[in-house]
Amino acid sequence: MNIVNPLAEKYTEQFTTEHTALLQQIINETYATHAQPHMLSGHVQGKFLQMISLMLQPLKVLEIGTFTGFSALCLATGLQANGKLHTIELREKDALLSQNNFNKSAYADQIKLHVGNAKDIIPTLNDVWDLIFIDADKTNYIDYYELTLPTLKTGGFILTDNVLFHGQVLEENITGKNAIAIHAFNEHVKNDERTEQVMLSVRDGISIIRKK
């Protein structure tokens, strides 16, 4: 299902600033060599993440789901000079690709990559986050949200990807396990009085959640 008119998507790409040579290289290499390139944030979403980071100028950023490092580098763009971005990746192969990409960037010293299960790693990180990006296994979104919300500063933001999950959440009878999990997450956030949120139809859907 096309959530957004393909012509509209193409048009928005034409009027969105190009990425740096390194980020474009990551896009190209991911699509050329990775078995699941669709997991990479697209051109427009990547620039969206950059803009959010540049607006917030965060000191501490947490990303759950590194993939090949594209989104982490987008989010690192707005880091303060002494800021740090922690990113968690379950798959060792993807983590190796990401670290290689980080090493080529200007943010190599500001990005800390953790390899393993996010639910085990998150409790070991003793930081207060300004910005959190959740883009990992969909069935654990609620767990990631609940694990990180207490350590998000008041007024801080959580970004969550794939909240429309290929349009499957729009179906009258939702059947896929990931779509069911995402719909449950969306309901969970909607009913959470600790936060407020806006859902955007960018790419596969992204929610901006603010802690009150």
Protein Blocks (a to p, Z undefined) as FASTA:
>chain_A
ZZbafklmmmmmmmgccddfklmmmmmmmmmmpmblmlpccfklmmmmmmmmmmnopabd
cdehjknommmmmmmmmpcfkbccddddfblklmmmmmmmmmmpmklmmpccdedjfklm
mmmpccddfbdcddddfklmmmmmmmmmmmpcehiacddehklgnolmmpmbdfbfklmm
mmmmmmmmmmmmkbccdddfehjbpaddddZZ
